[in-house]
Amino acid sequence: MLLNIPDIEITSLQDEIFMKKQINVFVIRLDKIHSIISGNKLFKLHYFLEEALQSSHKTILTFGGAYSNHLAATAYACKLSGLKSIGIVRGEKPTQLSHTLLFCLENNMQLKFISRNEYSKKEAPDFQQSLITEFGECTIVPEGGYHPLGAKGAARIMDILKEKPFSHICCATGTATTIAGLLLGAEKQQQIISIPVLKGMNDIEERISFLTENKIGLNQLKILNGYDFGGYAKSNTTLFAFMNRLYKQYQLPTDFVYTAKMLFGIFDTIEKDGFPKGSTMACLHTGGLQGNLSLPKNTLLF
């Protein structure tokens, strides 16, 4: 249904350090798949949307914060598919809604705000049952698509890379759903590179085991820690300068939560000889550019 993906644009990053280290770096422009449901979101949502469309309730309920790319993508995808959408939002309702939540409302998503304490129980069966009691039968999508169905959808990203000789597939890691999908779809000779964007994310391997239902080993996985810039959605002037450099040099817009941190980690690791000569890197641009609207004006050049 929604995963009729056109040819993906691939941006080659030419840099003196890459030439010196004899490494090729490409950015897979998943951000250009769709103006709204960009990046990896469409893939992770695919099988949930399919399930809801085949149901009698025709409803999806999911979770996210005030600037959640996932909520925005879900709202738009549901509207496009003729599905009802419900968003459970972390935190009390503010006097002024974020641009993300306003977008969700514009696309017919019903929002319910709950306390951070309540939100921490979002995966508990009794809490989810209380939501079903309140809103009726629905397909529940965990935050960020963190579920084997989300990983199964993310595995289809590898379908568009199959004919290309990439030795390494690199991706920012939040819930680990996309990384799990990449491992499910990878060829045996490929290495999957995870760059965590949360501070102290020490459970990636356990998450992958859950997401893949223990179907794969982890010998193809390499985790690059130390590029979270202080934690989820944290940033500093070093990161912003890097993002502006990417835009000036390659006309490549990135988001400060995921893709910019991933590319910073890849650039730094290449400079430190962390990859063998002759490597061909595919770096996934996972979208989420709308999140940059939360930054102060003139922070970025784009």
PLY file of the C-alpha trace (Angstrom):
ply
format ascii 1.0
element vertex 302
property float x
property float y
property float z
element edge 301
property int vertex1
property int vertex2
end_header
0.00 0.00 0.00
2.16 2.89 1.21
5.50 1.21 0.60
5.58 1.82 -3.12
8.94 3.57 -2.83
10.29 5.45 -5.85
13.98 5.48 -6.72
15.83 6.85 -3.74
18.13 9.83 -4.15
21.68 9.10 -2.99
24.08 11.93 -2.14
27.80 11.29 -2.48
29.87 13.11 0.15
33.25 14.12 -1.24
35.73 15.08 1.46
39.50 15.31 1.63
39.63 13.08 4.70
37.56 10.39 2.94
39.94 10.40 -0.03
42.93 10.17 2.30
41.38 7.21 4.16
40.15 5.64 0.89
36.54 5.44 2.04
33.38 6.26 0.09
30.49 7.87 1.94
26.92 8.16 0.64
23.77 9.52 2.27
20.58 7.60 1.49
17.95 10.34 1.26
15.04 8.63 2.97
14.03 12.15 4.01
12.94 12.73 0.41
10.54 9.76 0.19
7.62 11.93 1.24
7.28 15.55 2.33
5.58 14.55 5.60
6.07 10.82 6.29
9.78 11.08 5.65
12.77 8.94 6.52
12.29 5.65 8.31
8.80 6.48 9.66
6.90 5.14 6.66
8.73 1.82 6.85
8.18 1.37 10.59
4.48 2.22 10.28
3.78 0.08 7.23
2.61 -3.16 8.85
0.65 -1.37 11.60
-1.24 0.60 8.95
-1.86 -2.62 7.06
-3.21 -4.29 10.20
-5.50 -1.35 11.02
-6.83 -1.21 7.46
-7.77 -4.88 7.66
-9.51 -4.43 11.03
-13.08 -3.42 11.80
-12.04 -0.53 14.07
-9.85 1.30 11.48
-8.01 3.11 14.29
-4.38 3.56 15.31
-3.32 4.75 18.76
0.27 5.71 19.45
2.56 7.71 21.75
5.02 10.59 21.59
6.26 13.90 22.93
5.42 17.45 21.92
7.91 17.44 19.02
7.55 13.80 18.00
8.29 13.05 14.33
6.52 9.74 14.93
3.25 11.41 15.99
3.32 13.77 13.01
4.02 10.95 10.55
1.34 8.72 12.08
-1.29 11.46 11.95
-0.62 12.17 8.29
-0.32 8.50 7.27
-3.63 7.69 8.96
-5.40 10.58 7.27
-3.96 9.47 3.94
-5.15 5.91 4.58
-8.61 6.78 5.84
-7.82 5.67 9.39
-8.67 7.34 12.68
-5.62 8.31 14.77
-5.16 8.92 18.49
-1.99 10.34 20.00
-1.09 9.93 23.66
1.18 12.87 24.43
3.82 12.93 27.17
3.25 15.77 29.66
0.45 18.09 30.68
-1.26 20.09 27.96
0.61 23.40 27.46
-1.08 26.74 26.89
0.61 26.93 23.49
0.83 23.73 21.45
4.02 22.93 19.54
4.05 23.16 15.74
4.17 19.35 15.72
1.02 18.90 17.79
-0.81 21.60 15.80
0.09 19.64 12.66
-1.30 16.46 14.27
-4.59 18.23 15.04
-4.75 19.60 11.49
-4.52 16.02 10.28
-7.38 14.81 12.46
-5.36 13.16 15.24
-7.18 13.10 18.57
-4.73 14.06 21.33
-4.73 13.01 24.97
-2.16 14.54 27.32
-0.98 12.50 30.28
1.56 13.11 33.04
5.14 11.94 32.59
4.55 9.45 35.40
1.55 7.96 33.58
3.48 8.03 30.30
6.21 5.86 31.81
3.59 3.08 32.07
2.74 3.22 28.35
3.95 -0.33 27.67
2.14 -1.90 30.64
-0.73 -4.21 29.53
-3.17 -2.82 32.12
-2.47 0.76 31.05
-2.96 -0.13 27.39
-6.19 -1.91 28.31
-7.41 1.27 30.03
-6.78 3.15 26.77
-8.79 0.56 24.83
-11.60 0.93 27.37
-11.52 4.70 26.90
-11.11 4.91 23.12
-12.41 1.55 21.88
-10.66 -1.19 19.93
-7.58 0.00 18.07
-4.18 -1.00 16.74
-1.66 0.18 19.32
1.67 1.33 17.90
4.42 1.65 20.54
6.41 4.90 20.59
8.71 5.02 17.58
7.23 1.77 16.24
9.19 -0.21 18.87
7.74 -3.63 18.08
8.65 -6.62 15.87
6.18 -5.28 13.27
8.07 -1.99 13.22
11.37 -3.81 12.73
9.83 -5.95 9.99
8.83 -2.78 8.18
12.27 -1.21 8.68
13.85 -4.33 7.14
12.35 -3.24 3.83
14.77 -0.30 3.76
17.37 -2.87 2.73
15.32 -3.71 -0.37
16.26 -0.37 -1.92
19.95 -0.94 -1.15
20.22 -4.51 -2.38
21.71 -3.77 -5.80
24.30 -1.37 -4.42
27.71 -2.50 -3.08
27.56 -0.95 0.38
29.86 -2.57 2.96
28.44 -0.61 5.91
24.89 0.63 6.58
24.87 3.41 9.18
21.91 4.70 11.16
21.13 6.78 14.24
19.58 4.74 17.03
16.69 5.82 19.27
14.39 2.87 19.99
16.66 0.51 17.95
13.71 -0.46 15.73
15.38 0.64 12.50
18.72 -0.93 13.39
16.94 -4.22 14.14
15.22 -4.04 10.76
18.50 -3.36 8.97
20.02 -6.43 10.61
17.02 -8.50 9.51
17.47 -7.37 5.90
21.26 -7.18 5.64
23.45 -9.36 3.44
25.92 -11.56 5.32
28.94 -9.48 4.31
27.46 -6.15 5.41
28.10 -4.46 8.74
25.36 -2.45 10.41
26.59 0.64 12.28
24.48 1.98 15.16
25.03 5.49 16.54
22.93 5.88 19.73
21.38 9.33 20.25
20.37 8.65 23.86
22.86 8.97 26.69
23.83 5.69 28.37
21.88 3.51 25.94
23.28 0.19 27.11
20.43 -2.14 26.15
20.60 -2.04 22.35
21.40 -5.76 22.04
18.45 -6.69 24.30
16.18 -4.42 22.29
17.29 -6.05 19.04
16.62 -9.51 20.47
13.04 -8.45 21.29
12.48 -6.64 17.97
13.78 -9.53 15.87
12.22 -12.21 18.07
15.71 -13.69 18.53
15.93 -14.52 14.81
19.37 -12.99 14.20
22.81 -12.87 15.73
24.64 -9.65 16.48
27.97 -10.37 14.80
27.16 -7.86 12.02
26.41 -5.06 14.49
28.86 -2.33 15.50
27.82 0.34 18.01
29.54 3.73 18.03
28.98 5.37 21.40
29.87 8.88 22.45
27.96 10.90 19.85
24.75 11.65 21.76
25.84 15.25 22.58
24.49 14.95 26.10
21.38 12.89 25.46
18.19 12.67 23.44
17.42 15.95 21.60
20.43 17.57 23.29
22.76 19.65 21.15
25.48 22.29 21.22
27.28 24.78 18.99
29.67 22.07 17.73
26.76 20.06 16.35
25.10 23.12 14.80
28.37 24.14 13.14
28.67 20.63 11.69
25.09 20.78 10.38
25.74 24.14 8.73
28.95 22.77 7.22
27.02 19.83 5.72
24.51 22.22 4.22
27.13 24.61 2.80
29.30 21.82 1.40
26.67 19.36 0.16
23.31 21.21 0.33
22.39 18.48 2.80
19.86 19.48 5.50
19.97 17.34 8.65
18.05 17.22 11.92
19.80 17.76 15.24
18.16 14.80 17.00
19.19 11.90 14.74
20.90 12.26 11.37
23.36 15.04 12.27
24.65 13.05 15.25
24.96 9.92 13.12
26.98 11.71 10.43
29.15 13.43 13.03
29.96 9.99 14.44
30.76 8.56 11.01
33.02 11.50 10.06
34.85 11.29 13.39
35.27 7.50 13.24
36.64 7.67 9.69
39.14 10.31 10.78
40.22 8.01 13.63
40.70 5.05 11.22
37.68 3.21 12.61
36.74 1.65 9.26
38.93 -0.38 6.87
40.22 1.16 3.64
37.91 0.51 0.71
34.74 0.71 2.84
31.63 2.03 1.13
29.32 3.62 3.69
25.55 4.07 3.29
24.35 6.61 5.86
20.57 6.67 6.28
18.96 10.10 6.47
15.99 9.22 8.66
14.08 12.46 8.12
12.65 14.41 11.06
13.60 17.83 9.69
10.45 19.35 11.17
12.10 19.01 14.59
14.52 21.80 13.66
11.63 24.27 13.93
12.02 24.01 17.71
15.47 25.67 17.52
16.04 29.41 17.95
15.79 31.39 14.73
19.03 31.60 12.69
20.65 28.65 14.49
20.84 26.87 11.14
21.43 28.11 7.59
18.50 26.13 6.20
0 1
1 2
2 3
3 4
4 5
5 6
6 7
7 8
8 9
9 10
10 11
11 12
12 13
13 14
14 15
15 16
16 17
17 18
18 19
19 20
20 21
21 22
22 23
23 24
24 25
25 26
26 27
27 28
28 29
29 30
30 31
31 32
32 33
33 34
34 35
35 36
36 37
37 38
38 39
39 40
40 41
41 42
42 43
43 44
44 45
45 46
46 47
47 48
48 49
49 50
50 51
51 52
52 53
53 54
54 55
55 56
56 57
57 58
58 59
59 60
60 61
61 62
62 63
63 64
64 65
65 66
66 67
67 68
68 69
69 70
70 71
71 72
72 73
73 74
74 75
75 76
76 77
77 78
78 79
79 80
80 81
81 82
82 83
83 84
84 85
85 86
86 87
87 88
88 89
89 90
90 91
91 92
92 93
93 94
94 95
95 96
96 97
97 98
98 99
99 100
100 101
101 102
102 103
103 104
104 105
105 106
106 107
107 108
108 109
109 110
110 111
111 112
112 113
113 114
114 115
115 116
116 117
117 118
118 119
119 120
120 121
121 122
122 123
123 124
124 125
125 126
126 127
127 128
128 129
129 130
130 131
131 132
132 133
133 134
134 135
135 136
136 137
137 138
138 139
139 140
140 141
141 142
142 143
143 144
144 145
145 146
146 147
147 148
148 149
149 150
150 151
151 152
152 153
153 154
154 155
155 156
156 157
157 158
158 159
159 160
160 161
161 162
162 163
163 164
164 165
165 166
166 167
167 168
168 169
169 170
170 171
171 172
172 173
173 174
174 175
175 176
176 177
177 178
178 179
179 180
180 181
181 182
182 183
183 184
184 185
185 186
186 187
187 188
188 189
189 190
190 191
191 192
192 193
193 194
194 195
195 196
196 197
197 198
198 199
199 200
200 201
201 202
202 203
203 204
204 205
205 206
206 207
207 208
208 209
209 210
210 211
211 212
212 213
213 214
214 215
215 216
216 217
217 218
218 219
219 220
220 221
221 222
222 223
223 224
224 225
225 226
226 227
227 228
228 229
229 230
230 231
231 232
232 233
233 234
234 235
235 236
236 237
237 238
238 239
239 240
240 241
241 242
242 243
243 244
244 245
245 246
246 247
247 248
248 249
249 250
250 251
251 252
252 253
253 254
254 255
255 256
256 257
257 258
258 259
259 260
260 261
261 262
262 263
263 264
264 265
265 266
266 267
267 268
268 269
269 270
270 271
271 272
272 273
273 274
274 275
275 276
276 277
277 278
278 279
279 280
280 281
281 282
282 283
283 284
284 285
285 286
286 287
287 288
288 289
289 290
290 291
291 292
292 293
293 294
294 295
295 296
296 297
297 298
298 299
299 300
300 301
